Amino acid sequence: MNNIEVVIENFNERRYVEHGTSLAEIVNQSKTQFMELTSGRPILGALVNNRLQTLQYRIYNPRTIEFFDISHRQGKRLYQHSLGFMCYKAVKDTYPSARLYFDHSLLNGTFCRIEGIETDHATVCENVSRRMAQLQQQDIPFTSRVMLKEDALKLISKEDIPETYRLLSNLKQLYIEMQFLDGTVHKLASRTVPSTGCLNGWSLELFEDGYLLNMPEPEINYHFDRADKLFNIFQEHHKWVKLLRIPTVTDLNNVIRAGGANRLVQVAEALHEKKYAEIAEMIHRRSDKVRMVLIAGPSSSGKTTSCRRLSVQLNVLGHDVKQISLDDYFVSRDRTPKLPNGEYDFESIDALDIALLNDHLKRLFNGEEVQVPTFDFVKGDPYFSGKTMRLQPNNLLLIEGIHALNPKLTEQIADELKFKVYVSALTQVAIDDQNIIHSSDNRLMRRIVRDNSFRGWNAQETLKRWENVQAGERKHIFPYQENADVMFNSALFYEGALLKAYAEPLLKQVPENCKEYAEACRLLNFVEIIEPIDPKVIPPTSVMREFLGGSSFEY
């Protein structure tokens, strides 16, 4: 039988393998090369013709292959879902009557609850951790099998995971790929790593009224050990989705099918307005000292609309809001810091003229008039056009940007003059009890739609930039999020159903011959399980109009 040519992109080489060779066999044949490439980290999977595959995948035709470890974004996904599956099995093995719930991402892990047992949390944590360690040491293979949907449902019905059963029941596929671990079956939102032995460096620890399942090797040393404010926002939203009876995608779909989308939108938008009003009241109560509101948040969190809506609420309370754009305080190109690859690092706080900004702020708060710069993005230089600003006693100055919560930005201004707001889209509707919707995916969908509508970018271009965007967030935004006086969750219960109609056709246009194809497929697998809603029911003041268009605010 003729051998088959494969291109291994990790080594930029072509080689021939026997018909039916598995990816795992290719890794074993080049173990030394891969150990050097990954610094000893195990290979977790591969992109084959830019499609995500496990190492069980076998070669029957010419293929291009890129193997990856946990440092790759696909590797992180595989690790996280596999670790969750191992935790799920450990809970079942240790406490057969218990039920595990993954609620949301937090810090470098996932917050989870284990319910249905009366044992104290510390003992549960110790026993489940011990069982997870045993499963890891046994190096049990993860496997998958494509089966008829009716057969998959029979297996799931024995596992006491009703939300997963409901989800699968509503799928329109004839066949479903299921995952297995030592006789335990589940349906994961991703594929899996080769075996439990690949899951090194995890930890399970007590956190508030539940547990934190941590991933290994955090990329950033955050400036805090906990995330209490972020956690409280997640928990508040979690209570709302339970009250509205839409904790999962299946529940959301049922509401939409029953004609309840309009009511759901109204409630979600009313909750947002209530929160904006509450934040404005908090600022107003401190207005004898506070002169400046700082708003920060990651990409596509809805910061701009939040600024506009918060300004309206402050107007209602008698405050005249003025805004300074940090974009106008960029330094000239010859002073802009650079990345190791020689490109300009516009995400760095040192790309801003901090000294000039602080000088202007001090003078404004002293009642002086200042000439505000305007930055020419074509020439790469600031200039003064004659634009001036002076603050009156009832004025509040609003500054929005990724560095707004970094103390270095306004280091010469007394803290008592500042009120700090952190905005992010912290998704709480889940796929099922053990498969969450990551907040970063929610923001990515928003950005894909916005970039196409307002920048003319296709989904491939947005996906290509997203990894660098996230790296900037981990470096410049997340370390300072707990500095906020208040956090605002800009996620809306219905937005996955809204974005589906816009994002799905854009994702389907991503070509198979690019690296972003795998990520597009992953997002498509997610949006296909959600029922769409009509964008006509979205009010013009909604955060979502920042991404769709049709807003009554000027941006």
Number of C-alpha atoms within 10 A of each C-alpha: 5 8 15 17 18 18 18 17 13 13 12 8 9 12 10 12 18 14 16 13 16 18 21 18 15 14 18 12 11 10 15 11 14 21 14 10 15 14 9 12 16 20 22 25 29 23 20 21 19 21 20 24 21 23 22 17 17 17 18 15 11 15 16 16 20 20 23 22 23 23 12 13 13 22 20 18 17 25 27 24 20 25 24 20 25 24 21 21 24 21 23 17 15 16 18 13 12 15 18 19 17 21 25 25 23 18 18 16 19 19 24 24 15 19 14 11 13 8 11 8 19 12 10 19 19 14 16 21 21 15 18 26 20 14 21 19 14 12 14 16 17 21 20 18 12 11 14 13 19 14 12 22 17 11 16 21 14 11 14 14 16 14 18 23 21 17 18 20 15 11 14 11 10 9 15 19 15 19 21 17 19 11 9 16 19 22 22 21 18 18 23 28 31 24 20 25 17 22 25 17 9 16 14 21 15 16 16 10 10 18 21 23 25 21 20 17 13 11 11 12 11 17 12 13 8 13 13 14 16 21 17 12 15 19 14 12 19 19 13 17 18 13 10 15 12 22 23 22 25 24 21 26 23 14 19 20 13 9 12 14 20 16 13 19 20 14 14 19 19 12 14 21 17 13 17 21 20 14 21 21 15 14 23 17 11 14 18 12 14 18 22 25 20 22 25 28 27 25 23 24 29 25 26 20 21 23 21 17 21 21 22 18 19 21 15 12 14 12 18 17 21 15 15 16 14 19 17 19 22 25 21 18 16 9 14 19 19 15 11 8 7 8 10 16 16 17 20 17 19 16 20 23 18 20 14 13 20 17 14 18 20 15 14 18 18 11 13 14 14 17 13 20 21 19 21 14 13 6 9 14 17 18 14 11 11 11 10 11 16 15 20 12 11 13 17 23 20 20 19 23 18 22 25 26 28 20 13 13 18 21 12 15 16 10 14 12 15 21 23 21 25 28 25 23 24 24 27 28 28 23 22 26 18 24 21 22 22 17 17 20 14 20 20 22 25 25 23 25 28 23 17 19 15 12 9 11 14 17 26 21 15 20 22 14 11 17 12 12 15 16 14 19 18 17 16 21 23 22 17 21 28 21 18 21 17 18 23 22 20 22 25 24 24 21 20 25 23 21 23 22 17 20 23 20 12 18 24 15 13 21 14 15 10 12 18 21 24 21 20 23 18 16 19 18 14 17 19 14 19 20 19 21 24 11 16 8 13 21 16 15 18 25 25 26 19 27 22 22 13 14 18 12 14 8 8
